[in-house]
Amino acid sequence: MTFEAVDRDWSGEAAHDLAERRWFALISAVQAMQAECAVLLEAAQLADSAWRRACAQLAEFETLRDALEEQTKPPQPLKFGAKREFPGARTHWTAATSARSAETAGP
């Protein structure tokens, strides 16, 4: 019986030691994850700041580009519309030309 009592105490103590080792291991793992999270948070904040600066600079560059396009754009040539846009324009010209042709052609 004394052997069983010692064995039980040993089992209880071994279980307690195992739980304690697991607890310390978890404490260490938690501290490592906290440190990693802090590093990642700082990196995310730096990336966010850099992203905001880049977006602001992009907006400035786009504004400059648009302004330069307006300054350097050559004047567009005038485009005359098709016949349907100026009704009667072609018929007057044709009639006048035909009348002159008839006069110069003679009998």
Secondary structure, DSSP 8 states (H G I E B T S, - for coil): -HHHHHHHHHHHHHHHHHHHHHHHHHHHHHHHHHHHHHHHHHHHHHHHHHHHHHHHHHHHHHHHHHHHHHHH----------GGGSTTHHHHHHHHHHHHHHHHH--
